[in-house]
């Protein structure tokens, strides 16, 4: 595989994270078919050959779809074990959401599964195996839904796909995490400043499957406009995006528009996305880096004007990455917020766990990821309900909480009301709370879980279940 070929469109070549234009719609959209292969592949990590997993389309790792067009996505499983693919951020019908044993059977080794849906909303999304160990193995890829109305926009579109890579077998890492230790009975820290930041140290932190010691270099025109789509597809790592000399306009998070504002440092929790728009101000070189939370490692890409000499870069920063908290979240306001209405359902969920025993759950209940027995749903709704959920984190770690099949609005941070962003994943910091609201408009049984793959494997999950 040419590791520099990255994104695939439905009908046009894409590489190096630079996406193609999408033609404007004309008449009723015809259904299209896209093929994806779940398989193992080899990439270069730090000058060494590394075996990883990929979701490969006809042109590269990922797909770009056209908003408003119905698709059949055929997923062929070339792995030696079952898999299942989740369309993270899309409001798909429940039976194609991609959660084995809940919304569909697993895709057997050698089998092909058809997923039929019209992708919505337009925006920056991604897709990944809903099997924690396979997600650790990097079975994930970008999924961009283009708005046909943007077809004439004069801008360079670039995707940055962040991942954490380990050469170790995920099952072996897991055995180490759950092994008994002397701190097993400690309830966790009570000082948020001393929170536990990283369960696992990975071999490398990648952007578009390359380290920052050998980054992707994208040539951009002086004065040209760039739209940067950044996706944190890491299995257990939060970052702060550092634009250096650039100042960007934040235009969307989790694929949904926000009231625009300027920023040069943007925290990005596991599974979150951000869309940025900015001009290239002058001739030169402009690194865009992702700083690992609480550590010196970083990844990223380099934007450079034609002919500009790019100096050697390093995957180690001079200072530790910031701790991801509330400050950026407070700055976000949905461009299209939920309509004001009374809540029909209110649920308080405690995020619980013991670091020493490595037991994670919601309200003390652990969801068994390796069992067909589904615990009772902790969020029960009827179609049409306005649902308000408050997450209270009682543990020593932060938790990125993800709701399938719906978008929610962030409405309070630690009890303080906000008119926040529409999201599908929100970070709940240590010993803090977050309140969200969503409309029950997509019937089925849906996962609600922490998107740290190790916490999900341990059982920090529940379901949202519609009556009837």
C-alpha positions as CSV (number, residue, x, y, z in Angstrom):
1,X,0.0,0.0,0.0
2,X,1.1,3.5,-0.7
3,X,0.7,4.9,2.8
4,X,0.4,8.5,1.3
5,X,-2.9,7.7,-0.4
6,X,-5.4,8.4,2.3
7,X,-9.0,9.5,1.4
8,X,-11.3,8.0,-1.3
9,X,-14.2,9.8,-2.9
10,X,-17.1,8.2,-4.7
11,X,-15.8,8.6,-8.2
12,X,-12.7,10.8,-7.9
13,X,-9.1,10.1,-6.8
14,X,-8.1,11.6,-3.4
15,X,-4.8,11.4,-1.7
16,X,-2.8,12.9,1.2
17,X,-5.9,13.9,3.0
18,X,-7.0,16.4,0.3
19,X,-10.6,15.8,-0.6
20,X,-12.2,16.1,-4.0
21,X,-15.0,18.5,-5.0
22,X,-18.6,17.2,-4.9
23,X,-20.7,18.1,-7.9
24,X,-23.9,20.0,-7.2
25,X,-27.1,17.9,-7.1
26,X,-29.4,17.9,-10.2
27,X,-32.8,16.2,-10.0
28,X,-33.6,13.2,-7.7
29,X,-30.4,11.6,-6.5
30,X,-29.7,8.0,-7.7
31,X,-28.6,5.4,-5.3
32,X,-24.8,4.7,-5.3
33,X,-22.8,1.8,-4.1
34,X,-19.5,2.1,-2.2
35,X,-17.2,-0.8,-1.3
36,X,-15.1,-1.1,1.8
37,X,-12.7,-3.8,2.9
38,X,-11.8,-4.5,6.5
39,X,-8.3,-6.0,6.4
40,X,-4.8,-6.0,7.8
41,X,-2.1,-3.9,6.1
42,X,1.4,-2.6,6.7
43,X,2.4,1.0,7.2
44,X,5.7,2.7,8.2
45,X,5.9,3.9,11.8
46,X,9.2,5.5,12.7
47,X,11.1,3.8,10.0
48,X,9.8,0.3,10.9
49,X,7.1,-1.8,9.3
50,X,4.0,-1.9,11.4
51,X,1.0,-4.2,11.0
52,X,-2.4,-2.4,11.5
53,X,-6.0,-2.7,10.4
54,X,-7.7,-0.5,7.9
55,X,-11.1,0.2,6.2
56,X,-10.1,0.5,2.6
57,X,-12.1,1.8,-0.2
58,X,-11.3,1.7,-3.9
59,X,-8.8,4.6,-3.6
60,X,-7.6,4.6,0.0
61,X,-8.4,4.6,3.7
62,X,-11.9,6.2,4.0
63,X,-14.8,7.5,2.0
64,X,-16.4,10.8,1.0
65,X,-20.1,10.7,0.4
66,X,-22.6,13.2,-1.1
67,X,-25.2,14.5,1.2
68,X,-28.8,13.7,0.3
69,X,-27.8,10.7,-1.8
70,X,-28.8,7.2,-0.8
71,X,-26.0,4.7,-0.6
72,X,-25.4,1.0,-0.3
73,X,-22.1,0.5,1.5
74,X,-20.8,-3.0,1.1
75,X,-18.3,-4.0,3.8
76,X,-16.2,-7.1,3.1
77,X,-14.5,-8.7,6.1
78,X,-11.1,-10.0,5.2
79,X,-10.1,-10.4,8.8
80,X,-9.8,-13.8,10.5
81,X,-12.4,-12.9,13.0
82,X,-15.9,-11.2,13.0
83,X,-16.2,-7.5,12.9
84,X,-18.9,-4.8,12.6
85,X,-18.7,-1.2,11.5
86,X,-20.3,1.8,13.2
87,X,-20.9,5.1,11.3
88,X,-19.9,7.5,13.9
89,X,-21.9,10.7,13.8
90,X,-24.5,9.6,11.3
91,X,-28.2,9.4,12.1
92,X,-28.7,6.1,10.3
93,X,-31.6,3.7,10.8
94,X,-31.1,1.5,13.9
95,X,-30.6,-1.7,12.1
96,X,-27.5,-0.5,10.3
97,X,-25.9,1.3,13.2
98,X,-23.2,-1.3,13.5
99,X,-23.3,-2.7,17.0
100,X,-23.0,-6.5,17.1
101,X,-25.7,-8.2,19.1
102,X,-27.8,-5.1,19.5
103,X,-28.5,-3.6,16.0
104,X,-27.2,-6.4,13.8
105,X,-25.2,-9.7,13.8
106,X,-21.5,-9.5,13.5
107,X,-20.0,-9.8,10.0
108,X,-18.3,-13.2,9.8
109,X,-14.8,-13.6,8.5
110,X,-15.0,-13.7,4.7
111,X,-18.5,-12.4,4.6
112,X,-19.9,-9.1,3.2
113,X,-22.5,-6.9,4.8
114,X,-24.7,-4.4,3.0
115,X,-25.4,-1.1,4.9
116,X,-28.1,1.0,3.2
117,X,-28.7,4.6,4.3
118,X,-28.8,8.2,3.2
119,X,-25.9,9.9,5.1
120,X,-27.0,12.7,7.4
121,X,-26.0,15.2,8.6
122,X,-23.5,16.7,6.2
123,X,-20.1,17.1,7.9
124,X,-17.0,15.5,9.3
125,X,-17.6,12.1,10.6
126,X,-15.8,8.7,10.7
127,X,-16.4,5.0,10.8
128,X,-14.8,2.3,12.9
129,X,-15.2,-1.2,14.2
130,X,-17.5,-1.4,17.2
131,X,-15.1,-4.0,18.7
132,X,-12.8,-2.3,21.2
133,X,-9.7,-4.4,20.4
134,X,-10.1,-3.9,16.7
135,X,-10.5,-0.1,17.3
136,X,-7.2,-0.2,19.2
137,X,-5.8,-2.0,16.1
138,X,-6.8,1.1,14.0
139,X,-9.8,-0.4,12.1
140,X,-11.1,3.1,11.4
141,X,-11.3,5.7,8.6
142,X,-12.7,9.1,7.8
143,X,-16.3,9.4,6.6
144,X,-16.9,12.9,5.1
145,X,-20.4,13.8,4.0
146,X,-20.2,16.8,1.6
147,X,-22.9,19.4,1.4
148,X,-23.6,19.8,-2.4
149,X,-24.2,23.5,-1.7
150,X,-20.5,23.8,-0.9
151,X,-19.4,22.6,-4.3
152,X,-18.5,26.0,-5.7
153,X,-16.6,27.1,-2.6
154,X,-13.0,28.1,-3.4
155,X,-11.1,26.4,-0.7
156,X,-8.6,23.6,-0.2
157,X,-10.1,20.8,1.9
158,X,-7.7,18.7,4.0
159,X,-8.5,15.9,6.5
160,X,-6.3,15.2,9.5
161,X,-7.0,11.7,11.0
162,X,-5.4,11.3,14.4
163,X,-4.7,7.8,15.8
164,X,-2.6,6.1,18.5
165,X,-0.6,3.1,17.5
166,X,0.6,0.2,19.6
167,X,2.7,-2.8,18.4
168,X,1.4,-4.8,21.3
169,X,-1.5,-7.2,21.1
170,X,-4.6,-5.4,22.6
171,X,-5.6,-8.6,24.5
172,X,-2.2,-8.6,26.2
173,X,-2.6,-4.9,27.1
174,X,-6.0,-5.7,28.5
175,X,-4.7,-8.5,30.7
176,X,-2.2,-6.0,32.2
177,X,-4.9,-3.4,32.9
178,X,-7.2,-5.8,34.7
179,X,-4.4,-7.6,36.7
180,X,-4.9,-7.2,40.4
181,X,-2.7,-4.6,42.1
182,X,-2.1,-3.0,45.4
183,X,-4.4,0.0,44.6
184,X,-7.4,-2.2,43.7
185,X,-9.5,-1.0,46.6
186,X,-8.8,2.7,46.4
187,X,-11.9,4.7,45.3
188,X,-10.0,7.1,43.1
189,X,-8.6,10.6,43.5
190,X,-10.5,13.5,44.9
191,X,-8.3,16.2,43.5
192,X,-9.1,16.9,39.9
193,X,-5.6,18.4,39.3
194,X,-4.2,14.9,40.1
195,X,-6.4,13.0,37.7
196,X,-5.2,10.0,35.8
197,X,-4.7,11.0,32.2
198,X,-3.5,8.1,30.2
199,X,-4.2,4.4,30.8
200,X,-1.9,3.2,28.1
201,X,1.4,4.5,26.6
202,X,1.3,3.8,22.8
203,X,4.3,3.3,20.5
204,X,3.4,6.3,18.3
205,X,0.8,9.0,17.7
206,X,-0.1,9.4,14.1
207,X,-1.7,11.9,11.8
208,X,-2.9,10.4,8.5
209,X,-1.0,7.3,9.5
210,X,2.4,9.0,9.8
211,X,4.5,10.2,12.7
212,X,5.5,13.8,13.1
213,X,9.1,12.8,12.6
214,X,8.1,12.1,9.0
215,X,4.8,14.1,8.6
216,X,2.5,14.5,5.6
217,X,3.4,17.7,3.8
218,X,0.5,19.4,2.0
219,X,1.4,22.2,-0.4
220,X,-1.0,25.1,-0.2
221,X,-1.2,28.4,-2.1
222,X,-0.3,31.7,-0.4
223,X,-3.5,33.5,0.3
224,X,-5.6,30.4,-0.5
225,X,-8.4,29.4,1.9
226,X,-8.1,26.0,3.7
227,X,-10.8,24.0,5.3
228,X,-9.3,21.6,7.8
229,X,-11.3,18.7,9.0
230,X,-9.7,17.1,12.1
231,X,-10.9,13.8,13.5
232,X,-9.6,12.3,16.8
233,X,-9.9,8.6,16.0
234,X,-7.5,7.5,18.7
235,X,-8.6,4.7,20.9
236,X,-7.5,6.3,24.2
237,X,-5.8,9.7,23.6
238,X,-7.0,13.2,24.0
239,X,-5.2,16.0,22.2
240,X,-4.9,19.8,21.9
241,X,-4.7,20.9,18.3
242,X,-2.0,23.7,18.0
243,X,-2.1,25.8,14.8
244,X,1.1,27.7,15.6
245,X,1.2,30.9,13.6
246,X,-2.2,30.3,12.1
247,X,-5.5,31.6,13.5
248,X,-8.5,29.7,12.3
249,X,-12.3,30.2,12.4
250,X,-14.0,27.3,14.2
251,X,-17.0,26.5,12.0
252,X,-18.2,23.0,13.2
253,X,-17.7,20.4,15.8
254,X,-18.7,16.7,15.5
255,X,-19.9,17.5,12.0
256,X,-22.4,20.1,13.1
257,X,-22.1,23.9,12.5
258,X,-21.4,26.3,15.4
259,X,-21.4,30.1,15.7
260,X,-18.0,31.0,14.1
261,X,-15.2,32.2,16.4
262,X,-11.4,32.4,16.2
263,X,-9.0,30.0,17.9
264,X,-5.5,28.8,17.5
265,X,-5.5,26.0,20.1
266,X,-8.4,23.5,20.1
267,X,-8.8,20.6,22.6
268,X,-10.1,17.4,20.9
269,X,-11.3,14.6,23.1
270,X,-11.4,11.0,21.9
271,X,-13.9,10.6,19.0
272,X,-14.5,14.4,18.6
273,X,-14.1,16.3,15.4
274,X,-13.5,20.0,14.5
275,X,-13.8,21.9,11.2
276,X,-11.6,25.0,10.8
277,X,-11.4,27.6,8.0
278,X,-8.4,29.9,7.5
279,X,-6.3,31.6,4.8
280,X,-2.6,30.8,4.3
281,X,-1.3,34.3,5.3
282,X,2.1,34.3,3.6
283,X,4.9,32.2,1.9
284,X,6.2,29.7,4.4
285,X,5.7,26.5,6.5
286,X,2.8,26.1,8.9
287,X,2.9,23.0,11.2
288,X,-0.4,21.8,12.5
289,X,0.3,19.7,15.6
290,X,-1.8,17.6,18.0
291,X,-0.3,17.6,21.5
292,X,-1.0,14.5,23.6
293,X,-2.8,15.3,26.8
294,X,-0.4,15.5,29.8
295,X,2.6,14.2,27.8
296,X,5.3,15.3,25.4
297,X,4.3,13.3,22.4
298,X,2.7,15.0,19.4
299,X,1.5,14.2,15.9
300,X,0.4,16.4,13.0
301,X,0.9,17.5,9.4
302,X,2.8,20.4,7.8
303,X,1.2,22.9,5.4
304,X,3.8,24.6,3.1
305,X,3.6,27.0,0.2
306,X,5.2,25.8,-3.1
307,X,8.9,25.9,-3.0
308,X,9.1,26.5,0.8
309,X,11.8,24.4,2.5
310,X,10.4,22.3,5.3
311,X,12.8,21.7,8.2
312,X,13.0,18.5,10.1
313,X,10.2,18.0,12.6
314,X,10.1,16.1,15.9
315,X,7.4,13.9,17.4
316,X,8.3,15.3,20.9
317,X,7.2,18.7,22.0
318,X,9.0,21.0,24.4
319,X,6.1,21.0,26.9
320,X,3.4,18.6,27.9
321,X,0.1,18.9,26.2
322,X,-2.7,20.7,28.2
323,X,-5.4,18.8,30.1
324,X,-8.6,18.8,28.1
325,X,-11.3,20.7,30.1
326,X,-14.3,22.9,29.8
327,X,-12.9,26.2,28.4
328,X,-13.3,25.5,24.7
329,X,-16.7,23.9,25.3
330,X,-17.9,27.1,26.9
331,X,-17.0,29.0,23.7
332,X,-19.2,26.8,21.5
333,X,-22.7,27.7,20.5
334,X,-24.8,25.7,18.1
335,X,-25.6,27.4,14.8
336,X,-28.9,25.4,14.8
337,X,-29.8,24.7,18.5
338,X,-32.6,22.6,19.7
339,X,-36.0,24.3,19.8
340,X,-37.0,25.3,23.3
341,X,-39.4,22.8,24.9
342,X,-40.1,21.0,28.1
343,X,-38.2,17.9,29.0
344,X,-40.3,14.7,28.9
345,X,-37.5,12.5,30.3
346,X,-34.8,13.4,32.8
347,X,-32.1,10.9,33.7
348,X,-29.0,11.3,35.9
349,X,-26.2,8.9,35.1
350,X,-23.2,8.4,37.4
351,X,-19.9,7.5,35.6
352,X,-18.4,5.0,38.1
353,X,-15.2,3.0,38.3
354,X,-12.1,1.9,40.2
355,X,-8.7,2.5,38.5
356,X,-7.0,-0.2,40.5
357,X,-9.4,-3.0,39.6
358,X,-10.0,-1.4,36.2
359,X,-13.7,-1.7,36.6
360,X,-15.7,1.0,34.7
361,X,-19.5,1.4,34.5
362,X,-22.5,3.6,34.6
363,X,-24.5,3.8,37.9
364,X,-22.3,0.9,39.0
365,X,-23.5,-1.3,36.1
366,X,-20.9,-2.7,33.7
367,X,-22.1,-3.5,30.2
368,X,-20.6,-6.9,29.0
369,X,-19.1,-6.3,25.6
370,X,-18.3,-10.0,25.1
371,X,-21.8,-11.2,25.9
372,X,-25.1,-11.4,24.1
373,X,-27.0,-10.6,27.3
374,X,-27.9,-6.9,27.2
375,X,-28.4,-5.3,30.6
376,X,-31.5,-3.2,31.1
377,X,-31.4,0.2,29.5
378,X,-30.7,3.1,31.8
379,X,-32.4,5.6,29.5
380,X,-35.9,4.7,28.5
381,X,-37.8,7.0,26.1
382,X,-40.8,7.3,23.8
383,X,-40.6,8.7,20.3
384,X,-41.0,12.5,20.4
385,X,-39.7,12.9,23.9
386,X,-37.2,15.7,24.7
387,X,-34.6,13.8,26.8
388,X,-32.3,15.5,29.3
389,X,-29.3,13.4,30.6
390,X,-26.8,14.6,33.2
391,X,-23.5,12.8,33.4
392,X,-21.7,13.1,36.7
393,X,-18.1,11.8,36.7
394,X,-17.2,10.2,40.0
395,X,-13.9,8.7,38.8
396,X,-10.3,9.7,38.5
397,X,-10.4,9.8,34.7
398,X,-12.2,11.9,32.1
399,X,-14.7,10.1,29.9
400,X,-15.8,11.1,26.3
401,X,-19.5,10.0,26.3
402,X,-20.9,9.1,22.8
403,X,-24.6,8.7,21.9
404,X,-25.4,6.7,18.8
405,X,-28.0,7.7,16.3
406,X,-28.7,11.2,17.6
407,X,-27.2,14.6,18.0
408,X,-27.5,16.3,21.4
409,X,-27.0,19.8,22.6
410,X,-24.7,20.6,25.6
411,X,-26.9,22.5,28.0
412,X,-24.9,22.7,31.2
413,X,-21.2,22.4,32.4
414,X,-20.8,21.5,36.0
415,X,-24.3,22.8,36.7
416,X,-23.9,26.1,34.9
417,X,-26.3,26.5,32.0
418,X,-24.8,27.0,28.5
419,X,-26.3,27.3,25.1
420,X,-23.7,24.9,23.8
421,X,-22.8,23.0,20.6
422,X,-24.7,20.2,19.0
423,X,-22.5,17.1,19.4
424,X,-22.5,13.3,19.4
425,X,-19.5,13.0,21.8
426,X,-18.9,15.2,24.9
427,X,-16.0,15.0,27.4
428,X,-16.9,14.7,31.1
429,X,-13.8,15.7,33.1
430,X,-12.9,14.2,36.4
431,X,-15.3,15.0,39.2
432,X,-17.3,17.2,37.0
433,X,-20.8,17.0,35.3
434,X,-22.2,17.7,31.9
435,X,-25.9,18.0,31.0
436,X,-27.1,17.3,27.4
437,X,-30.5,17.3,25.7
438,X,-31.7,15.5,22.6
439,X,-35.0,14.7,20.8
440,X,-36.0,11.1,20.6
441,X,-36.6,11.1,16.9
442,X,-34.8,7.9,15.7
443,X,-36.5,4.7,17.2
444,X,-34.5,1.7,18.2
445,X,-32.1,0.6,20.9
446,X,-28.9,2.7,20.8
447,X,-25.6,2.6,22.6
448,X,-24.5,5.3,25.0
449,X,-20.9,4.8,26.1
450,X,-17.5,6.1,26.9
451,X,-15.4,6.2,23.7
452,X,-12.1,5.3,25.4
453,X,-11.8,1.8,24.0
454,X,-10.4,0.3,27.2
455,X,-13.2,1.8,29.3
456,X,-15.8,0.5,26.8
457,X,-14.2,-3.0,27.0
458,X,-14.5,-2.7,30.7
459,X,-18.2,-1.9,30.5
460,X,-18.8,1.8,30.7
461,X,-21.9,1.7,28.5
462,X,-25.6,1.5,28.6
463,X,-28.4,1.8,26.0
464,X,-31.1,4.3,25.1
465,X,-34.2,2.2,24.5
466,X,-37.4,3.4,22.8
467,X,-40.7,2.0,24.0
468,X,-42.6,-0.2,21.6
